[in-house]
Amino acid sequence: MIDSRRFTAAACLSTLALSGSARAAEADAEKKLGWKDTAELGFVATSGNTETTTLGLKNTLARDWQRARIELKLGAIRVETTTRRLFAVGDSSADFSLEEDEDSQLTAENYFLTGRFDRKITDRFFWFAGAGWNRDRFAGIESRYQVFGGAGNVWIDLKRRTWRTDYALTGTKEEEVTETPDFDATFFGVRLSSTFLQAFGESGSYGNDTIIDENLDDTSDLRVNMTNWVAVNMSTHLALKVSLQWLFDNQPAQQAVNLYPTSDPGGTGAPSGTVLADLDELDTIFTTALVIKY
């Protein structure tokens, strides 16, 4: 079992360390107002003896005013694997024909949609509100809806470096793939977020996004979502990006698994029933993508 307090402390210290030299003197960048859109596309396909398709998509649509910003983010990851079963039908090894069965199954699936509005009170302080939805069936989440609102601080707002943190109250409604007894599907919580960006001239950039969610009804239900990424610019509108995301849930969802008697340890016969088992606390997602910016 991962110690949630150590994990949370490591997440915060990682973000703070990355921005430790952020107070170096730089000129503030002139803010670009209006609409902008950034799309990330990733696709991998194999065929022949093995058939798989992996699709990754993220898009951020934003509108900036002098003292306000509205942002809509969506994303999807979908992996499908096709298993081929080859067998022979005939009367002898010299007289047969080959047959083939195919079975396609989803082996990973993750979707999210988030909208948010920010309004500056001062150059360093702002309030915000938003809502989001996500689905991750392989982590046991059929649907999770969340509304949030709070305030935040802009600690660094320079040409090549930005860092902000925000603090919110949240309301969550969750539906799990496998219903578990005594599960409270609706609860209130608090959330701490950090967003850090470092640009390296015109060549590329590095970013860290961290979200820590705490369930106030059950404080052992702590969730952390951290993403580190590096992008290399190819042109004004194109870049290559790699990212690594950690999704930690100190109280993960459960799944129903078949129960076999001790006389059948290999599970070759019929199950005698089902039991509930915890899913993993930590999921990692590594992606490479082509980024299109307008």
N, C-alpha and C positions, 0 to 999 in steps of 0.2 A: 504494500500500500504506500503510495507517494504521500509524504508529509505536505499537506496543503499550505501550511505556514511557510515552510522553506521554499516551496515553489513560488508563492506569491512574492516573497522577499527577493528571490532571484530575478523574477520578472521586473520588479521595480528597479533593482540595482542595475540590471542590464541596460534599461532605458536611460537611467541617470548617467551611467558611465559613458554611454555613447555620446551624450551631449555635454560632457564635462568641460570641454574647451569651447563651448558655444558662445561665450561672451567676448570673443575676440572682436576687435573693431572692424565693422564692415558697413558699407552704405546700404540703406534700405532700398529695396526694389520698388519701382513704381507698380502698383497693383493693376493687373489687366482685368478690366470689367467686361461683363457680357457673358454669353453662353460659351461653354467649352465642353468637349467630350473626349474621353479616353477609353479605348477598347483594347482588351487583351484577348488574343485568340491562340489556342493551342490544340493541335490535333495529331494523333498518332494512330496508324492502322497497319496491321500485319495480316497477311493472307498466305494460303498454301497449307502446310501441315498444321500451322497454328493460326487462328483468326481472332484478333482482338481489335477493338476500336476504343480510343480514349479521346474524349472531347472536353476541353476546358474553355470557359468563356467568362469574362468579367467586363463590366462596363460602368463607367462613372460619368453621369451627366450633371453638370453644375451650372448655376447662374450666379455671378458675382455682381453685387452693387457696392457702393462705397463703404457701407457699414453693415451689410447683410449678405447672406449666402444661402442658397437652397441647393441641396445635393440629393441625387438619386443613384443608388448603387444596386447592381444585380450581378449574380454570378451562378455558374453551374459547372459541376464536374460529373461526368458520366462515363463509366467504363463497362463495356460489354465484352464478354468472353464466349467464344463458340468452341464447344468440345466435339471432336469428331470421333465416332466409333466405327472402325473398319472391321468387317467380318466376311467370311466366305460361306457360300451356299452351293452344295453339290453332292455328288455321290462318291467321289474319290478325290485324291490329291491331284489327279490328272484331269478331272472333269468338274470344274466349279466356276462360279462367278463371284465377283467381289461386290459387296453391298456396303452402303455407308449411311449412318445416322448422324444427324447434327442436333446439338442442343445448345441454344444460346441463352445466357443468363447475365443479368446485371451483377457485377461484382463490386461496384462502388457507385454511389449516387449522393450528390450533395447540392442543394439549391439554397439561395438566399436572396432577399430583397429588402432594402432599407432606404427610408427617406428621412431627411433631417433639414431643419431650418436653424440658422445661427444669426444672431443679431448682436452687434457690438454695443456695449454700454460706454466703455472707454476703449482706447487703443489696446489695452492689456486685459480687459475683462469683458465677458460676453455671456449671454444666456442662449439656450437652445432647447428645442423640442423635436421629437421624431417618433417613428414607429418602424418596426421591422418584422420579418417573417423568415423562418428557415426550416429546411427539412433535411434530415440525414438518417435515412432508415437503417443503414448499417451500423449507426451508433445508437439505434433504438428510438430516434425522434421522428415521429410521423409528421407533426407540425408544432412549431413553437412561435407564438405571437408575443410581441413585446412593445409596449409604449414607454417612453422615457422623456424626462425633462430635467434641466438643471442649469448649472453655470460652469464657467471655465476661465482659465487664465492663459494668455499668450505670453510665454516666457521669452521667446526669441522669434523675431520676425524680420529677418535679414534677406539679402539677395540670394545667398546660397545656403542658408540654414534657417529652419523654422522648427519650433517646438511648442506644443500646447498640451495642456491637461484639462480634463473636465470631470465633473462630479454630478451624478444624477440619481434621482429616484426612479425606480422602474416598476412596471406592472407586467406580469408574465402569465400567459395561459399556454399550457403544454399538453400535447397529446402524444402518448408513447405508442410504439408499434405493438408492444406486449403490455397489456394492462396488468398492473401490480397492485396488490392490496395496500390500503392505507396511503396511496399516493395522492398528494394534494396537487391538483392540476393547475390551480390558480394561486399566485402568491406575489407579494411585494418584495422589492429588493433595493439594493444600492449598487452603483456601478462607478468604477474609476477607469478612465481612459487616458492614454497617452499617444500622441502622434508626433514623430520626429522625422525630419527630412534633411538630408545633406546632399547638395549638388556639388559635382566635381567639374566646375567650368562647364563647357559644352559637351564633355565626353560622356557623362552619365550621372547617376545619383544612387544614394542608398536611403532606405527608409525602414522605420520600425513602428508598427502599430500594435498596441497592447490594450486589451479590454479585460477588466477583472469584474466579475459579477458575483454578488453575494445575496443569497436567499435569506431574507430577514425572518421568515417563518421557520427555517431550519438552517442554522448557520454552518452545518457540515456540508451543505449543498453549495459548494464554491466552484465557479467555472472561470477559466482563463483562456483567452484567445489571443495568441501572439503571432505576428507575422514579421519576418525579416526579409527584405528583398534588395536586389541590386539590378539596376538597369543600365545598359550601354546604348548610347544614342547612335543611330545609323544615319539619320538626317533630322531635319526640323520636325518631321511628323512621324518618324519611325524609330523604334528602339527594340532591343532584345532584353527580356527581363527574366530573371530566375528568382523564385521565392520559396521560402520554407515556412510553413504554418504549423503551430502547435495548438491543439485543441484539448484542453485538460478539463475533466469533470470529476470532482472529488466524490460525487455520488452518482455514478453512471446509471444509465437505464439497464433493465434486465431483459433477458430473452428466455423463451421456453425451449428446453432441450429434452430429448427423449430419455426416459429412465429404463435401464435394462437390469434384469436380476443378476446377482453375483454369479449365477451359474452360466451366464452368457456375457462374459466380460468384453467380447469382441463386438457385441451388438449385432449378431447375425440373425437373430430371431425377431419376433414382434416385441415392441416396447410394452412395458407394464404401466406406463403413464408418462407424465412430464413433470419437470421441476424447473424452478427459476434460477438462472445463473447470471451474475454480474458481467456486463461487458467491460472492455478495457477502459481504464481511466484516461489514457492518453492516445490521441490520434495525431499522426503527422501527415502533412500533405506537401509534397515537393512538386513544383510546376515550373515549366519553361514556356514562354509565350512571346508572340510578336505583339508589340504595343503600337497602336495607331492613335495619334493625338491630333485634335483639332480645336 
